[in-house]
Amino acid sequence: MNGLLHVWEQGDLVSRGVAAMLLLMSIAAWVIILWKGWVLARVRRDMAQGVGLLWQARDLGAARQAVEGVDREGVMVPLIDAAQGAPAPGTLEDAGDPEAQLTRRLRDALHAVLTRLQAGQVLLASVGAVSPFVGLFGTVWGIYHAMIAISTEGSVGIDKVAGPVGESLIMTATGLAVAIPAVLAYNVLGKYVSACEADLEGLAHDLRELVLGRPASGRGD
């Protein structure tokens, strides 16, 4: 911490800008990590309960009411609405095959839900990829200015070089400290998103088969 404070106090506008950028990226990454972890945990719990309620209902209308009470993140209700929906009469959509219309509605609803679940993943990937290079740039910039300061003194010794260079290398370590949690979280949360995507695709398929009057694989769950 003392090293970071010294770098901030002795640094110029560029060095402080790099430090501020790393701080902002770290804050943004941790906000996304905590928020998405909480959201995805809720989705998994709600879906486990909601699927059971759906298949115990008398019809899709009753299923929607039952699921709405536990679907806190709104990932199942849009699919049920899409299964119950119907195109406006006289439109181009209404002129299509009913089975294709149902498939399109479920697909669009599924894509909208997955887009919400994937929110923040790009930011985590960007922080994980960029922050080490931002830290490295801060290190190079700090060493450059340290060398200039040392050269102006007219004498170079290991004691004069080690301090400024060591403090500059803190920027690289800070960049890695920002990147590593972001990369790990991106991979872990990505697995949870993929699991939710598989469950939602299965639910969309079962709803489609139910509306078309075919046996649905989710009835036995």
Secondary structure, DSSP 4 states (H G I P E B T S, - for coil): -HHHHHHHHH--HHHHHHHHHHHHHHHHHHHHHHHHHHHHHHHHHHHHHHHHHHHHSSSHHHHHHHHHTT-TT-SSHHHHHHHH--PPTTSTTTTS-HHHHHHHHHHHHHHHHHHHHTTTHHHHHHHHHHHHHHHHHHHHHHHHHHHHHHHHHT---HHHHHHHHHHHHHHHHHHHHHHHHHHHHHHHHHHHHHHHHHHHHHHHHHHHHHHTTS--GGGG-
